[in-house]
Amino acid sequence: MRTPGPLRITAAWQKYLPRARSKFDEFLPSGSGRRSLWVALIALVLAVLATLVWLAGRYEASQVQAELERDTANAVSDLRSSLSRQVQALQALQSGHFSAPNWSTEAQALLRNNRDWLRLEWRDKEWRLQTFVDSPLRTSAFERVPRTEVLNEAVQACQRARRVNGAAYSSTYFLPQPDGLGSEVMELCLPMTQAGEFVGFTVVTYSLQELLTERLGSTFGRQNELSFVEPDGTRLAIAGTQRRERRVFTSQQLMDLPGNTLLLRMDGRRGEPDLFPNVLTALVTGMSIALVTVMVLLTKDARRRLKAERDLADALAFRKAMEDSLVTGLRARDLEGRITYVNPAFCQMVGWQAEALLGQNAPMPYWPPEMVDEYQQRQAIRMAGNAPPREGFESVFMRHDGTRFPVLIIEAPLISVRGEQTGWMGAVIDISEQRRIEELSRASQERLQATARLTTVGEMASLLSHELNQPLAAIASYANGSLNLLKDPQAEPQTLDDVHMALRRIAEQAERAGRVISSVHDFVRRRDQTREAVPPQALLDAIAPLVNLQARKLQVRVHMRVDARLPRVWCDRTMVEQVLLNLARNGMQAMDLPACKDRVLVLQIKQGESRQDDAAVEFSVTDLGTGITPDVGAQLYNPFFTTKIEGMGLGLSLCRTVVEQHGGQLAFEAHAPKGTVFRFTLPSAPSGAAAHTA
């Protein structure tokens, strides 16, 4: 996205700007006049806003006050209805023919249903107490003050009820309680008649606190504070939610009762703050402030948007630079297998343009024709999600010119920002150079092995001269003796037998010398790495002459132990012989110390002991030397590490490489009571493999 650049004014317009600006300034007030206009405009806007806020506050206050007055009127109406129903319940109590026990039972039921009643009494027309029942929900109200001391209000109410022949209420009075507190109470007196004849009174003692709580608390007390007050403002009882505000909306209304008048006061829960009374005022103020700040917010948003666009452009440029500099090919595919993205490295790798690859599905143009079926099956497995993610596999691609090259492909699910898989992302690495380096390394390794064999032969050259001198000297001695016997004209038949024996000795010694030379020749001769089925005994027989040469020089006894009925091993004979010879020479040289009295080297071949080696043959070389220290053992297989003065440090490294190429592992351990054991395994020859005869 292109961002607008700075405004550029051509040279032709620049000469007209001063003249146009001067003409425009003629129609504008002077600097002080413009400031006065702005000040007047700002003052007018502020005045309008202040007026709106004040009017909104007054309107909100009037609405709250009107709602509170309606609630107060409804509360008085509800309270009158509740008291009327209670009077009807008392009249129903008087209507039946009852005795004192029955009256007490029904009276207790009424007290349980009316928590605002403290006491219910039955008095005769002479004002004598017949029976009474206290509320079972609390302690007796007249426990601290005897009932006889507070009968004045009840007597006046009953006299008034007798005159009007109906229910009458007394004035409120304070009744102390045993806990040191007290409550305001009120008496209700109802005349009792039977068969049209006046017989007594029913007196009910009300708790004003419980009257507010039970009759109005659940409806109006949740949001307001309810109270009975006297004309001077003294509160007799309080119920509901109490709040302490500096200004509270208040409403009062009289409740006229027969014989008494109560003043009900209701305080609104919502106080009136000094500045913003309610929502409407705050809304008007907020809208006014929003008008002033909207341009500032838009300006900041535009700046943030421009900054985000610049950051996004920088991020896209950085990503594009990274993608262009990568040597790893990137390829994205959707869930149907169509290519949705390729980077320049991938296009350069396969020799196709990105436009020619986008949208392509199987078969891909970079697939070799002879592998299309295999690749389609592999892609179907990948698209089905059955292949493990992020697991690399090797494949072969074809360039635009038809040349093939090996690649390593690593694919992983492509997840969107919503966490859903939208396709597959693959990294493609050209491993042609890696394969070439591996081939060079393998060739170098073969040359190193050949060099090691030649080095071994060089070390044994002196041994060969000593070893060959013995058979040659014996041949010369037998030949000279035979010639001397043949020159004697009076040779006896027994002498001829000696000559025949000497000739046989000459032939044996000559064969012995030939075997020594032949074994060295076979060992040094470089051959291709071809694996064949070889009897384990044949491997020991091939290196036996060379091992015996050095064993006689170092005065080492060599024991070769081969278990019976061993299977043939599948190996490269020349390389395995070199491993055995190197391990045997190292074992004998480890015992070439004055401290080693028992110089015994054991070469053993047996069946593999561990479960995974049941089909393998184990080779071991045991010496009785001083052993290997932990420091030396930690770097024993490192190339060019050696403890010998004239060693090259390649023997054990080459031995381990050869064993691992055959699928085995070269390991060593201490031998009790002294010495070291080197072990490795070779796989047994598969059935049907061509056997090699020793």
C-alpha positions as CSV (number, residue, x, y, z in Angstrom):
1,M,0.0,0.0,0.0
2,R,1.4,3.3,-1.1
3,T,1.4,6.1,1.6
4,P,0.8,9.7,0.5
5,G,4.0,11.6,0.2
6,P,4.6,15.2,1.2
7,L,2.7,17.9,-0.8
8,R,4.9,19.3,-3.6
9,I,4.2,22.7,-5.1
10,T,5.6,23.4,-8.5
11,A,7.6,26.5,-9.2
12,A,4.8,28.0,-11.3
13,W,2.5,28.0,-8.3
14,Q,5.0,29.2,-5.8
15,K,5.0,32.7,-7.2
16,Y,1.2,33.0,-6.8
17,L,1.0,31.7,-3.2
18,P,2.1,34.9,-1.5
19,R,-0.5,37.0,-3.5
20,A,-3.3,34.5,-2.9
21,R,-2.5,34.3,0.8
22,S,-2.5,38.1,1.1
23,K,-5.9,38.3,-0.6
24,F,-7.3,35.7,1.7
25,D,-6.0,37.4,4.8
26,E,-7.8,40.6,3.9
27,F,-11.2,38.9,4.7
28,L,-10.0,37.5,8.0
29,P,-9.9,39.5,11.3
30,S,-6.7,40.5,12.8
31,G,-4.8,38.2,15.2
32,S,-6.4,39.6,18.4
33,G,-9.9,39.5,16.7
34,R,-9.5,35.9,15.8
35,R,-8.5,35.1,19.4
36,S,-11.5,36.9,20.7
37,L,-13.8,34.9,18.4
38,W,-12.3,31.6,19.5
39,V,-12.6,32.6,23.2
40,A,-16.2,33.6,22.7
41,L,-16.9,30.4,20.8
42,I,-15.3,28.2,23.5
43,A,-17.1,30.1,26.3
44,L,-20.5,29.7,24.5
45,V,-19.8,25.9,24.0
46,L,-18.9,25.6,27.7
47,A,-21.9,27.5,28.8
48,V,-24.2,25.3,26.6
49,L,-22.5,22.2,28.0
50,A,-22.8,23.4,31.6
51,T,-26.5,24.3,31.1
52,L,-27.2,20.8,29.5
53,V,-25.4,19.2,32.4
54,W,-27.4,21.2,35.0
55,L,-30.7,20.6,33.3
56,A,-30.0,16.9,32.9
57,G,-29.1,16.7,36.6
58,R,-32.4,18.5,37.6
59,Y,-34.4,16.2,35.4
60,E,-32.7,13.1,36.7
61,A,-33.3,14.3,40.3
62,S,-37.0,15.0,39.7
63,Q,-37.4,11.6,38.1
64,V,-35.8,9.9,41.1
65,Q,-37.9,11.9,43.6
66,A,-41.1,11.1,41.7
67,E,-40.3,7.4,41.6
68,L,-39.5,7.5,45.4
69,E,-42.8,9.2,46.2
70,R,-44.7,6.6,44.2
71,D,-42.9,3.8,46.1
72,T,-43.8,5.5,49.4
73,A,-47.5,5.7,48.5
74,N,-47.5,2.1,47.4
75,A,-45.7,1.1,50.6
76,V,-48.4,2.8,52.7
77,S,-51.1,1.1,50.7
78,D,-49.5,-2.3,51.1
79,L,-49.1,-1.7,54.9
80,R,-52.8,-0.8,55.2
81,S,-53.8,-3.9,53.3
82,S,-51.6,-6.1,55.6
83,L,-53.1,-4.6,58.7
84,S,-56.6,-5.1,57.4
85,R,-56.0,-8.7,56.7
86,Q,-54.7,-9.2,60.2
87,V,-57.8,-7.6,61.6
88,Q,-59.9,-10.0,59.5
89,A,-57.8,-12.9,60.9
90,L,-58.6,-11.8,64.5
91,Q,-62.3,-11.5,63.7
92,A,-62.2,-15.1,62.3
93,L,-60.6,-16.1,65.6
94,Q,-63.5,-14.6,67.6
95,S,-66.3,-15.9,65.3
96,G,-66.2,-19.6,66.5
97,H,-67.3,-21.0,69.8
98,F,-64.2,-21.8,71.6
99,S,-62.7,-22.5,75.0
100,A,-59.5,-21.1,76.4
101,P,-57.3,-24.1,75.3
102,N,-58.7,-23.9,71.7
103,W,-58.2,-20.2,71.6
104,S,-54.6,-20.6,72.7
105,T,-53.9,-23.2,70.0
106,E,-55.3,-21.0,67.2
107,A,-53.6,-17.9,68.7
108,Q,-50.2,-19.7,68.5
109,A,-50.8,-20.5,64.9
110,L,-51.6,-16.8,64.2
111,L,-48.4,-15.7,66.0
112,R,-46.3,-18.1,63.9
113,N,-47.7,-16.6,60.7
114,N,-47.3,-13.0,61.8
115,R,-43.7,-12.3,63.0
116,D,-44.6,-8.7,63.8
117,W,-46.9,-9.8,66.6
118,L,-45.3,-10.0,70.0
119,R,-48.3,-11.0,72.2
120,L,-51.9,-11.9,71.8
121,E,-54.3,-11.5,74.8
122,W,-58.0,-12.3,75.6
123,R,-59.5,-10.0,78.1
124,D,-63.1,-9.8,79.4
125,K,-65.2,-6.7,79.3
126,E,-64.0,-5.8,82.8
127,W,-60.5,-5.8,81.4
128,R,-59.5,-8.9,83.3
129,L,-57.0,-11.2,81.5
130,Q,-58.5,-14.5,80.6
131,T,-55.5,-16.0,78.7
132,F,-52.6,-14.9,76.5
133,V,-50.0,-16.3,74.1
134,D,-46.5,-14.9,73.6
135,S,-44.8,-15.2,70.2
136,P,-42.9,-18.6,70.0
137,L,-40.4,-16.9,67.7
138,R,-38.7,-14.8,70.4
139,T,-38.5,-14.3,74.1
140,S,-41.4,-12.7,76.0
141,A,-41.7,-9.0,75.3
142,F,-42.9,-8.2,78.9
143,E,-40.1,-10.2,80.6
144,R,-38.3,-7.1,81.9
145,V,-41.3,-4.7,82.3
146,P,-44.5,-6.3,83.8
147,R,-47.5,-6.1,81.6
148,T,-49.5,-4.3,84.2
149,E,-47.2,-1.3,84.1
150,V,-47.7,-0.6,80.4
151,L,-51.5,-1.2,80.1
152,N,-52.4,2.4,79.8
153,E,-52.0,2.6,76.0
154,A,-53.8,-0.7,75.5
155,V,-56.7,0.5,77.8
156,Q,-57.1,3.7,75.8
157,A,-57.1,1.8,72.5
158,C,-59.8,-0.6,73.9
159,Q,-62.0,2.2,75.1
160,R,-61.8,3.8,71.7
161,A,-62.5,0.4,70.0
162,R,-65.6,0.0,72.3
163,R,-66.9,3.4,71.2
164,V,-66.5,2.8,67.5
165,N,-67.3,-0.9,67.8
166,G,-64.3,-1.8,65.7
167,A,-60.5,-2.2,65.7
168,A,-58.5,0.7,67.2
169,Y,-54.7,1.3,67.5
170,S,-52.9,2.8,70.4
171,S,-50.1,5.3,70.3
172,T,-46.6,3.9,70.1
173,Y,-44.4,3.6,73.2
174,F,-41.0,2.3,74.1
175,L,-40.8,-1.2,75.6
176,P,-37.4,-2.1,77.3
177,Q,-36.0,-5.6,76.6
178,P,-33.8,-7.9,78.8
179,D,-30.7,-7.4,76.6
180,G,-30.5,-3.8,77.6
181,L,-32.1,-2.6,74.3
182,G,-35.7,-2.0,73.5
183,S,-38.2,-1.5,70.7
184,E,-41.2,0.7,69.8
185,V,-44.5,-1.2,70.1
186,M,-48.1,-0.4,69.3
187,E,-51.3,-2.1,70.6
188,L,-54.3,-3.2,68.5
189,C,-57.6,-3.7,70.4
190,L,-60.6,-5.5,68.8
191,P,-63.9,-6.0,70.7
192,M,-65.2,-9.6,71.0
193,T,-68.9,-10.3,70.6
194,Q,-70.9,-13.6,70.7
195,A,-74.5,-13.8,69.6
196,G,-74.5,-10.0,69.3
197,E,-73.4,-9.5,72.9
198,F,-70.2,-7.9,73.9
199,V,-68.0,-10.3,75.9
200,G,-64.4,-8.9,75.9
201,F,-61.4,-7.7,73.9
202,T,-58.6,-9.2,71.8
203,V,-55.4,-7.3,72.2
204,V,-52.4,-7.6,69.9
205,T,-49.0,-6.1,70.7
206,Y,-47.1,-5.0,67.5
207,S,-43.4,-4.5,67.0
208,L,-42.9,-1.5,64.6
209,Q,-39.4,-2.8,63.6
210,E,-40.8,-6.2,62.7
211,L,-43.8,-4.6,61.0
212,L,-41.5,-2.7,58.6
213,T,-39.3,-5.7,58.0
214,E,-42.0,-8.3,57.4
215,R,-44.5,-6.2,55.5
216,L,-42.3,-3.9,53.4
217,G,-38.7,-5.1,53.7
218,S,-38.9,-7.8,51.0
219,T,-40.4,-5.4,48.4
220,F,-39.3,-1.8,49.1
221,G,-36.4,-2.4,51.5
222,R,-34.0,-3.8,49.0
223,Q,-33.3,-0.4,47.4
224,N,-34.5,2.0,50.0
225,E,-34.3,2.7,53.7
226,L,-37.7,2.5,55.5
227,S,-38.6,4.1,58.9
228,F,-41.4,5.2,61.1
229,V,-40.7,8.7,62.3
230,E,-42.4,11.3,64.6
231,P,-43.2,14.8,63.3
232,D,-40.0,16.1,64.8
233,G,-38.0,13.6,62.8
234,T,-37.2,11.1,65.6
235,R,-37.0,7.6,64.1
236,L,-39.1,4.9,65.8
237,A,-38.0,1.9,63.7
238,I,-35.7,1.4,60.7
239,A,-35.6,-1.3,58.1
240,G,-34.1,-1.9,54.6
241,T,-30.8,-0.9,53.1
242,Q,-29.0,1.9,54.9
243,R,-26.7,4.2,53.1
244,R,-24.8,7.3,54.2
245,E,-24.9,10.0,51.5
246,R,-24.6,13.7,51.8
247,R,-27.8,14.2,49.9
248,V,-30.4,11.4,49.8
249,F,-33.8,11.5,48.1
250,T,-36.5,11.3,50.8
251,S,-40.3,10.9,50.8
252,Q,-42.7,11.0,53.7
253,Q,-46.4,10.0,53.9
254,L,-48.9,9.7,56.7
255,M,-50.6,6.4,57.4
256,D,-53.9,7.1,59.2
257,L,-55.0,4.2,61.4
258,P,-58.1,4.1,63.7
259,G,-56.9,5.8,66.8
260,N,-53.3,6.5,65.7
261,T,-51.4,8.1,62.8
262,L,-48.0,6.9,61.7
263,L,-45.5,8.8,59.5
264,L,-43.7,6.5,57.0
265,R,-40.4,7.8,55.6
266,M,-38.5,6.3,52.7
267,D,-34.9,7.3,51.8
268,G,-33.8,6.6,48.3
269,R,-30.8,4.3,47.9
270,R,-29.3,6.5,45.2
271,G,-27.6,9.6,46.5
272,E,-27.3,12.8,44.6
273,P,-23.6,13.6,43.8
274,D,-22.6,17.3,43.5
275,L,-21.5,17.2,39.9
276,F,-23.1,14.3,38.0
277,P,-26.4,13.2,39.6
278,N,-27.3,10.3,37.3
279,V,-26.9,8.6,34.0
280,L,-28.5,11.2,31.8
281,T,-26.2,13.9,33.0
282,A,-23.1,11.7,32.6
283,L,-24.3,10.7,29.1
284,V,-24.7,14.4,28.0
285,T,-21.3,15.2,29.5
286,G,-19.7,12.2,27.8
287,M,-21.2,13.0,24.4
288,S,-19.9,16.6,24.8
289,I,-16.4,15.4,25.6
290,A,-16.6,12.9,22.8
291,L,-17.2,15.7,20.3
292,V,-14.1,17.4,21.4
293,T,-11.9,14.3,21.6
294,V,-13.0,12.5,18.4
295,M,-10.7,14.5,16.1
296,V,-7.8,13.8,18.5
297,L,-8.6,10.1,18.5
298,L,-8.9,10.0,14.7
299,T,-5.6,11.8,14.3
300,K,-3.9,9.4,16.6
301,D,-5.6,6.4,14.9
302,A,-4.4,7.7,11.5
303,R,-0.9,8.0,12.9
304,R,-1.0,4.5,14.4
305,R,-2.4,3.1,11.1
306,L,0.4,4.7,9.1
307,K,2.9,3.4,11.6
308,A,1.4,-0.1,11.4
309,E,1.4,0.0,7.6
310,R,5.1,1.0,7.7
311,D,5.9,-1.8,10.2
312,L,3.9,-4.2,8.0
313,A,5.8,-3.1,4.9
314,D,9.1,-3.5,6.8
315,A,8.1,-7.0,8.0
316,L,7.0,-8.0,4.5
317,A,10.3,-6.7,3.1
318,F,12.2,-8.5,5.8
319,R,10.3,-11.7,5.2
320,K,10.8,-11.4,1.4
321,A,14.5,-10.8,1.9
322,M,14.8,-13.9,4.2
323,E,12.8,-16.0,1.7
324,D,15.0,-14.9,-1.2
325,S,18.2,-15.6,0.7
326,L,17.2,-19.1,1.8
327,V,18.9,-22.0,0.1
328,T,16.2,-24.4,1.4
329,G,13.2,-24.7,-0.8
330,L,9.8,-23.9,0.7
331,R,6.5,-25.3,-0.7
332,A,3.0,-24.9,0.7
333,R,0.1,-27.1,-0.3
334,D,-3.6,-27.0,0.5
335,L,-5.6,-29.9,1.9
336,E,-6.3,-31.2,-1.7
337,G,-2.6,-31.2,-2.6
338,R,-2.5,-28.1,-4.8
339,I,0.6,-25.9,-4.5
340,T,-0.2,-22.5,-3.0
341,Y,3.2,-21.1,-2.4
342,V,6.9,-21.7,-3.5
343,N,9.9,-19.6,-2.7
344,P,12.7,-18.6,-5.1
345,A,15.0,-21.3,-3.8
346,F,12.5,-24.0,-4.7
347,C,12.0,-22.6,-8.2
348,Q,15.7,-22.4,-8.7
349,M,16.1,-26.0,-7.4
350,V,13.5,-27.5,-9.9
351,G,14.1,-25.1,-12.7
352,W,10.4,-24.0,-13.0
353,Q,8.9,-20.5,-12.5
354,A,6.5,-19.9,-9.6
355,E,3.6,-19.1,-12.0
356,A,4.0,-22.5,-13.6
357,L,3.9,-24.3,-10.2
358,L,1.1,-22.5,-8.3
359,G,-2.2,-24.3,-8.5
360,Q,-0.5,-27.6,-9.7
361,N,-1.7,-30.9,-8.3
362,A,-0.4,-34.4,-8.7
363,P,1.4,-35.4,-10.9
364,M,3.8,-32.5,-10.3
365,P,6.0,-31.4,-13.3
366,Y,9.2,-32.0,-11.2
367,W,8.3,-35.7,-10.6
368,P,10.3,-38.2,-12.6
369,P,7.8,-40.0,-14.9
370,E,8.9,-43.4,-13.7
371,M,8.1,-42.5,-10.1
372,V,4.7,-40.8,-10.6
373,D,2.6,-43.8,-9.2
374,E,4.8,-44.1,-6.1
375,Y,4.7,-40.4,-5.4
376,Q,0.9,-40.2,-5.8
377,Q,0.5,-43.0,-3.3
378,R,2.9,-41.2,-0.9
379,Q,1.0,-37.9,-1.3
380,A,-2.4,-39.6,-0.7
381,I,-1.0,-41.0,2.6
382,R,0.3,-37.5,3.5
383,M,-3.0,-35.8,2.7
384,A,-4.9,-38.3,4.7
385,G,-2.8,-37.4,7.8
386,N,-1.4,-40.9,8.3
387,A,2.2,-39.9,8.0
388,P,3.9,-38.5,11.1
389,P,4.6,-34.7,10.9
390,R,8.1,-33.2,10.8
391,E,9.6,-36.5,9.8
392,G,12.1,-36.2,6.9
393,F,12.1,-38.6,4.0
394,E,14.3,-38.7,1.0
395,S,13.0,-38.5,-2.6
396,V,14.2,-37.7,-6.1
397,F,13.1,-34.6,-8.1
398,M,13.6,-33.8,-11.8
399,R,14.7,-30.4,-13.0
400,H,13.2,-28.7,-16.0
401,D,16.1,-30.0,-18.2
402,G,15.4,-33.6,-17.1
403,T,18.2,-34.2,-14.7
404,R,17.5,-36.0,-11.5
405,F,18.7,-35.0,-8.0
406,P,18.1,-36.3,-4.5
407,V,16.2,-34.2,-2.0
408,L,15.3,-34.4,1.7
409,I,11.6,-33.3,2.4
410,I,10.3,-32.3,5.8
411,E,6.6,-31.5,6.0
412,A,4.5,-30.2,8.8
413,P,0.8,-29.1,9.1
414,L,0.1,-25.5,8.1
415,I,-2.1,-24.0,10.9
416,S,-4.1,-20.8,10.5
417,V,-4.5,-18.1,13.1
418,R,-7.8,-19.7,14.2
419,G,-6.0,-23.0,15.0
420,E,-7.3,-24.9,11.9
421,Q,-5.2,-26.9,9.5
422,T,-5.3,-25.3,6.0
423,G,-2.6,-27.4,4.3
424,W,0.9,-28.6,4.5
425,M,4.2,-26.7,4.6
426,G,7.3,-28.5,3.3
427,A,11.0,-27.7,3.4
428,V,13.0,-29.2,0.5
429,I,16.7,-29.6,0.8
430,D,19.0,-30.5,-2.1
431,I,21.3,-33.2,-0.8
432,S,23.3,-33.8,-4.0
433,E,26.3,-32.1,-2.5
434,Q,25.9,-34.1,0.7
435,R,25.8,-37.4,-1.3
436,R,28.9,-36.3,-3.2
437,I,30.7,-35.5,0.0
438,E,29.6,-38.9,1.5
439,E,31.0,-40.7,-1.6
440,L,34.3,-38.8,-1.2
441,S,34.4,-39.6,2.5
442,R,33.8,-43.3,1.7
443,A,36.6,-43.3,-0.9
444,S,38.9,-41.5,1.6
445,Q,38.0,-44.1,4.2
446,E,38.9,-46.9,1.8
447,R,42.3,-45.2,1.1
448,L,42.9,-44.8,4.8
449,Q,42.2,-48.5,5.3
450,A,44.6,-49.4,2.5
451,T,47.2,-47.1,4.1
452,A,46.7,-48.7,7.4
453,R,47.2,-52.2,5.9
454,L,50.4,-50.9,4.2
455,T,51.5,-49.5,7.5
456,T,50.9,-52.9,9.1
457,V,52.9,-54.6,6.4
458,G,55.7,-52.1,6.9
459,E,55.8,-52.9,10.6
460,M,55.9,-56.6,9.8
461,A,58.7,-56.3,7.2
462,S,61.3,-56.9,9.9
463,L,59.4,-59.8,11.3
464,L,59.2,-61.3,7.8
465,S,62.9,-61.2,7.4
466,H,63.4,-63.0,10.8
467,E,60.6,-65.5,10.1
468,L,61.7,-66.3,6.6
469,N,65.3,-66.8,7.7
470,Q,64.3,-69.9,9.7
471,P,62.8,-71.9,6.8
472,L,65.4,-70.7,4.3
473,A,68.2,-71.7,6.7
474,A,66.5,-75.0,7.2
475,I,66.2,-75.5,3.5
476,A,69.9,-74.7,2.9
477,S,70.9,-77.1,5.7
478,Y,68.8,-79.9,4.3
479,A,70.0,-79.2,0.8
480,N,73.7,-79.2,1.7
481,G,73.3,-82.4,3.8
482,S,71.5,-84.1,0.9
483,L,74.3,-83.1,-1.5
484,N,76.9,-84.5,0.8
485,L,75.1,-87.7,1.1
486,L,74.6,-88.1,-2.6
487,K,78.4,-87.4,-3.2
488,D,79.3,-90.5,-1.1
489,P,79.6,-93.4,-3.7
490,Q,79.2,-95.9,-0.9
491,A,75.8,-94.6,0.3
492,E,73.6,-97.2,1.9
493,P,69.9,-97.5,1.4
494,Q,69.3,-96.0,4.9
495,T,71.2,-92.9,3.7
496,L,68.8,-92.6,0.8
497,D,65.9,-92.6,3.2
498,D,67.6,-89.7,5.0
499,V,67.8,-87.9,1.7
500,H,64.2,-88.5,1.0
501,M,63.3,-87.2,4.5
502,A,65.5,-84.1,3.9
503,L,63.8,-83.3,0.6
504,R,60.4,-83.5,2.3
505,R,61.6,-81.1,5.0
506,I,62.8,-78.8,2.3
507,A,59.3,-78.9,0.7
508,E,57.6,-78.2,4.0
509,Q,59.8,-75.3,4.9
510,A,59.3,-73.8,1.4
511,E,55.5,-74.2,1.7
512,R,55.7,-72.5,5.1
513,A,57.6,-69.5,3.7
514,G,55.1,-69.3,0.8
515,R,52.1,-69.2,3.2
516,V,53.7,-66.3,5.1
517,I,54.3,-64.4,2.0
518,S,50.8,-65.3,0.6
519,S,49.0,-64.1,3.7
520,V,50.8,-60.8,3.6
521,H,50.0,-60.4,-0.1
522,D,46.3,-61.2,0.4
523,F,46.1,-58.8,3.3
524,V,47.7,-55.9,1.4
525,R,45.9,-56.5,-1.9
526,R,43.1,-54.0,-2.3
527,R,39.8,-55.4,-3.4
528,D,36.2,-54.1,-3.8
529,Q,33.9,-54.3,-0.8
530,T,31.9,-57.3,-1.6
531,R,30.2,-59.2,1.1
532,E,30.0,-63.0,1.1
533,A,29.2,-65.9,3.4
534,V,32.5,-66.8,5.2
535,P,33.0,-69.5,7.8
536,P,34.3,-67.8,11.1
537,Q,37.2,-70.3,11.2
538,A,38.4,-69.1,7.8
539,L,38.8,-65.6,9.1
540,L,41.1,-66.7,11.9
541,D,43.1,-69.0,9.6
542,A,43.7,-66.1,7.2
543,I,45.3,-63.9,9.9
544,A,47.0,-66.7,11.9
545,P,50.4,-66.5,10.1
546,L,50.6,-62.7,10.6
547,V,49.5,-63.0,14.3
548,N,52.0,-65.8,15.0
549,L,54.8,-63.7,13.5
550,Q,54.4,-60.9,16.0
551,A,53.5,-63.3,18.8
552,R,56.8,-65.1,18.5
553,K,58.7,-61.8,18.5
554,L,56.8,-60.5,21.6
555,Q,56.8,-64.0,23.3
556,V,53.0,-64.2,23.4
557,R,51.0,-67.4,23.5
558,V,48.0,-67.2,21.2
559,H,44.9,-69.3,21.8
560,M,42.2,-69.5,19.2
561,R,38.8,-70.9,20.3
562,V,36.0,-71.4,17.9
563,D,32.7,-72.9,18.9
564,A,31.3,-75.8,16.8
565,R,28.4,-75.4,14.4
566,L,28.7,-71.7,14.0
567,P,26.8,-70.2,11.0
568,R,28.6,-68.4,8.3
569,V,28.9,-64.7,8.7
570,W,27.9,-62.2,6.0
571,C,30.8,-59.7,5.7
572,D,33.6,-58.2,3.6
573,R,36.3,-60.7,4.3
574,T,39.3,-58.4,3.9
575,M,38.0,-55.6,6.1
576,V,37.0,-58.0,8.9
577,E,40.4,-59.7,8.7
578,Q,42.0,-56.3,9.2
579,V,39.8,-55.6,12.2
580,L,40.8,-58.9,13.8
581,L,44.5,-58.3,13.0
582,N,44.4,-54.8,14.4
583,L,42.7,-55.9,17.7
584,A,45.2,-58.8,18.0
585,R,48.2,-56.6,17.4
586,N,46.9,-54.0,19.9
587,G,46.4,-56.8,22.5
588,M,49.9,-58.2,22.1
589,Q,51.5,-54.7,22.2
590,A,49.5,-54.0,25.4
591,M,51.3,-56.9,27.0
592,D,54.8,-55.8,25.8
593,L,55.7,-54.5,29.2
594,P,58.2,-55.9,31.8
595,A,55.4,-56.1,34.4
596,C,53.4,-58.5,32.2
597,K,54.7,-62.0,33.0
598,D,51.7,-64.0,31.6
599,R,51.4,-63.0,28.0
600,V,48.4,-64.8,26.6
601,L,46.2,-63.6,23.8
602,V,42.8,-65.3,23.3
603,L,40.9,-65.0,20.0
604,Q,37.4,-66.5,20.5
605,I,34.3,-66.9,18.2
606,K,31.0,-67.9,19.6
607,Q,27.2,-67.5,19.2
608,G,25.7,-64.2,20.3
609,E,24.5,-64.2,23.9
610,S,22.0,-61.4,24.0
611,R,18.5,-61.8,22.6
612,Q,18.9,-59.4,19.8
613,D,22.1,-61.2,18.7
614,D,20.6,-64.6,18.4
615,A,21.3,-64.6,14.7
616,A,24.8,-63.0,15.0
617,V,28.3,-64.3,15.7
618,E,30.4,-62.7,18.4
619,F,34.1,-62.2,18.0
620,S,36.3,-61.3,21.1
621,V,40.0,-60.6,21.6
622,T,41.3,-60.8,25.2
623,D,44.7,-59.7,26.5
624,L,46.2,-59.8,29.9
625,G,47.8,-56.3,29.8
626,T,47.4,-53.4,32.2
627,G,44.0,-52.5,31.0
628,I,42.5,-49.2,29.8
629,T,42.1,-46.2,32.1
630,P,38.8,-44.2,32.0
631,D,40.5,-41.1,30.6
632,V,41.9,-43.1,27.7
633,G,38.6,-45.1,27.2
634,A,36.7,-41.8,26.8
635,Q,38.6,-40.9,23.6
636,L,39.8,-44.4,22.5
637,Y,37.9,-44.3,19.2
638,N,38.8,-40.7,18.3
639,P,40.8,-40.4,15.1
640,F,44.5,-39.7,15.5
641,F,44.4,-40.5,19.3
642,T,47.0,-43.0,20.3
643,T,49.0,-44.0,23.3
644,K,51.8,-45.5,21.2
645,I,55.0,-43.5,20.4
646,E,54.9,-44.3,16.7
647,G,51.1,-45.0,16.3
648,M,48.9,-43.1,13.8
649,G,45.7,-43.2,15.9
650,L,43.6,-44.7,13.1
651,G,43.4,-48.4,13.9
652,L,40.5,-48.5,16.4
653,S,38.6,-45.7,14.6
654,L,38.7,-47.7,11.3
655,C,37.8,-50.9,13.2
656,R,34.7,-49.3,14.7
657,T,33.7,-47.9,11.3
658,V,34.0,-51.3,9.7
659,V,32.0,-53.0,12.4
660,E,29.2,-50.4,12.3
661,Q,29.0,-50.7,8.5
662,H,28.3,-54.4,9.0
663,G,25.5,-53.6,11.5
664,G,27.4,-54.4,14.7
665,Q,29.0,-52.4,17.5
666,L,32.6,-52.5,18.7
667,A,32.9,-52.4,22.6
668,F,35.5,-53.1,25.2
669,E,35.4,-54.0,28.9
670,A,37.8,-54.8,31.7
671,H,38.9,-58.5,32.0
672,A,39.2,-60.1,35.4
673,P,41.7,-60.3,37.0
674,K,43.5,-58.0,34.5
675,G,43.5,-57.1,30.9
676,T,40.9,-56.0,28.4
677,V,38.3,-57.7,26.2
678,F,37.3,-56.2,22.8
679,R,34.0,-57.6,21.4
680,F,32.0,-57.1,18.2
681,T,29.3,-59.0,16.3
682,L,28.7,-59.9,12.6
683,P,25.4,-60.9,11.1
684,S,24.9,-64.5,10.0
685,A,24.7,-65.1,6.3
686,P,21.1,-65.1,4.9
687,S,19.8,-68.4,3.5
688,G,20.7,-68.9,-0.1
689,A,23.8,-66.7,0.1
690,A,26.8,-67.9,-1.9
691,A,29.2,-69.6,0.5
692,H,32.9,-69.0,0.4
693,T,35.3,-71.9,0.8
694,A,38.4,-71.3,2.7
